[in-house]
Amino acid sequence: MFYSTLVSLFAVLPFYGYALLLLFLACYLYRKTCRFSFTDELTERDNPAFGASFAGYLLGVAIALTGTLPSRGVSFEEGLISMTFSGVLAVVLMRLSIWINDAFVLSRFDGLVEILRDRNVGAGFAVAGASIGTGLVLAAVMTGNSESYLYAIRDILVYWAVGQALFIAGAHLFFRMAGYDVQEALEKKNNTAAGLSIGGFLISFGILMWAVSRNASGHLLDELAVTVLLAVTGGAILLLSRIATEKIILPRISFAKEISIDENKAAGLVSAASSIVTALLLAAAIAAR
């Protein structure tokens, strides 16, 4: 038993090493597509906002790459080929998703300006949450079953586009139900608590999208109909459950006031945790269906 366990471990180490190479590729792509000095922000300027956003990007990429690892029983050559095309696609789509989220999620201000010029930690946490949530969407998309590599690329792109659209819609639904102007709190007040709260919700919506999108087949119309139905219904349940959870944890406290007016970072953390824990339980329930 112990021998077979060690053999299985050493058999997957090459795929782990290859996943690390793909992670390094993602970092290289990030640096080459930035309009600023990556090193200066981390070392010379000690920018905590950039540190938060980049840490979220790294976590998002790593989560996305978990969906590219080959399943048990796949040969080494086939697994390497599969990881190459799906891993490179995941890295490119992750970087593209960051630009899309900046344009359509935090749409009322320039997130890069807030992070680099204003060292806005709240914006950094919001971007980090969007990155991790997007990584979860991509991880699910990469686990689909397609008839060939060509069809797999088509399916990945379609599921990613739909998942990204649902992710953006979920973020704007949160903005409407938060009880305060989230984007104004981030831009005008550099509100770290608001950044923690929206970042936590974006992670939670990514968890939901992971649950409803993973292991999709190549039957696009049927799968997309089910995915959209579960995402919309689950998103509404997630938001209501989050509000209920906050009321249970601190029944006499207005989280909207604590976050938007008092800029209470502790309340922001609890709000983020409320979103994530409800999403984990809902995702487990969906996955077990």
N, C-alpha and C positions, 0 to 999 in steps of 0.2 A: 504493500500500500504506500509506504513512505517513498519507495523507489519510484513507483509510477507517478506519484505526486511531483517529485523532483524533476522527472523526465518531462512532465507536462509543463512545469514552470519554465525550464530551459527551452522548451519548444516554442513558447510564446515570446521569449525575450527578444528575438530578432524583430518581431512586429512592434514591441514596445520601443526598441531603439529607432525603428523607422518612424514611429509616431513622434518621437523627440525631434528627429530631423525635420519632419513636417512642421512642428512647432517652431523650430528655428527659422524655417522658411517663412512662416507667418510673421515672425519678428522682423526679418529682413525686409519683407514686403511693406510692413508698417513703417519702418524707418525710411525706406526709399520713397514712399508716397506721402510723407509728412512735409508740410511747408515750414518746418521749424527744426531746430537742432534737438534731436531726441536726447542726446547726452547732456546738453546744457540744462534742460528742464529737470532732469533727475539729479544732477550733481552740482552744477554751478548755481542754479536758482533754487534748488531744493523745493520744487513746486509740489505741494501735497495734492493739489487738484489734479495735476497730470499724473502723479503717482497712483491716485485712486482710479482714474479712468484707464490707465494702461494696465493696472493690475486686473481690472475687470475684463479688459480685452484678452489678456493672457488666459484667464480662467474660461472665458467664452470659447476661445480657440481650442483649448484642451478638451472642453466638454464636447465641442463639435467633432473633434478627432476621435472621440470614443465610439462614435457611430461608424467610423471607417474600419475599425479593427475586424478582421475576418472571424467568422464563426468557427466553432469546433468542427474538425473533420475536413476543412479546406486545405488543400496542398499548399506548400510554401510558395511555389511559383504563382499559383492562382491568387493566393492571398496578397502577395506583393503587387501583382498587377492591379487587383481591386483597390488596394490601399493607395496606389499611386494616382489613379484617375480620380477616385472619390476624395482622397486627401487634398490633392491640389485644388480640386473644385471647392472643397470646404474652406480652404485658406482664402481663395479668391472671393467667394461669396461672403465670407465673414467680413473681409475688408470692405466690400461693396455695401454690406448691411450697415456698417458704421456710418457711412456717408448718407445712406437712406434714412436712418434713424435721426441723424443730425438735422436733416432737411424736413422730415415729416412728423417726428415724435416731439422733439424740442424745437418746434417750428417757428416760434416767435422771437428767437434770438440766436446769435451765432455761438454755439457751444464751444467752439475752438477759441474764440476771443475770450469768453468767460473763463475758460480753464487756463489759457496761457497768459493773457494780459492781467485779468483780475484775480487770478489764483482762486477761483470760485470753487471751493470744495464741494458745495452742494451740487453744482453742475457736474463735477467729477464723479460723484456717487451716482447721479442720474445716468450718466453715460456708461458707467461701469455696470449698472443694473441692466441697461439696454443691451450691452455686449454679452453679458451672461445669459440673459433671456434669449438672445439671438442664437447663441451657441447651443442652447437646449433645443431650439427649433431645428437647427441644422443637424444635431445629433440624431434626432428622430427621423429627419428626411433621409439621412444616409443609411438607415436600416431597412429601407424598402426592398421589395423583391421585384426585379424586372427581368424581361426575357433575354436581354443582351446588354452589353456595355453601352451601345448607342441609345437603346431605350432607357437605360438607367440614367444617362445624362439628361434626356428629355424629362423623365419623371422627377429627378432631383430639382431641376430648374423650375418645373411647374409647381411642385409642392413647396419649394422654397418661396416662390413669388406669392403664392396664396398664404403661406404661413406668415410671411413678412407683412402682408396687407392686414391680416387678422391681428398681428402683433401691434401694428400702428393703431388700428381701430380700438383695441383693448386699452392702449395708453390714453387715447382721447376720451374713452368712457370713464376712466379713472379721473381725468381732469375735471369732468363734469360732476362727478359724485364726491369729490374730495372735500367740498365745503369751503374751499378757498381757491384763489387763483394760483395754481401750482407754478406755472411758468413765470408769473410776475414775482413770486416769492424767490424763485431761483435767480432770475436776472437782476431785479432791483435791490433785493435784500441780501443776496449771497447766502441764502438760508440753507444751512447744512442739514437741518432737520427735515426740510422739505425734500432735499436730495436723497436722504436716506429712505424716506417714505416712498417716493416714486420709484427709486431704485429697487426697493424690496418688492413693490408690486410688479415691476417689469420682470423680475426674476420669477415671481410666482406665476405670471401669465406664460412665461417660457416653460415652466414646469407643466402647466396645463396643456400647452401645445405639444410638448414632448409626449404626453400621455395619449393624446388623440391622433397624433400623426405617425407614430412609430410603426414599423413593419407593414407599411402600406404596400399594396400590390400595384401592378401596372394598369389596372382597370381605372383609369383616371376619373371618369365621370362619377362612378359609384363611390369611389374612395373620397373624392373631394366633397361630394354631397354629405357624406357621413362626417368628414372632418370639420366642415363648416358648421354643421348642426351641433356637433359636440362642443366645438370651440365657443360658439355663441351662447349656447345654454350653460356650458361650464363657466364661461366668463361672468355671466350674470350671477350664477350661484357663488362664484369666487368672491365677487364684490360684496354681495349680501353677507356671506359668511365672515368676511374680513371685518365688516362693520359690527356684526354680532360678537365676534371674538374680542374686539376692542372694548365693547360694552361690558363683556363678562370680566375681562382683566381689570379694567378701571371704570366701573359703572358711573362714577360721578364726574368724570373728566371729559372735557371736549377736546378730542385729539386735533380737530381743525384749529381751535384756538391755540392750543399748546404749541402746535407746529408753526402756524402762520404768523401769530402775534408774538408769542413768547420765545419762538425759535428754540424750543426745548429739544435738544438732541436725544435725550433719553426717550421722549415720546416718539421721535422719529424712528429710533431703533425698534421700539415696541411695535409701532405701526408696520415697519418692514417685516418684523418677525411674524406678526399676525397674518400678513399676506402670504408669507412663505409656508407657514405651518398649515394653513387651510388648504393651500395648493397641493402640498405633499399628501395630505389625507384624501383630497378629491382625486388627485392623479392615481393614487393607489386603488381607490374605488373603481375608477374608470379602467385601469389596467387589469383588474380582476374580473371584469364583466364577461 
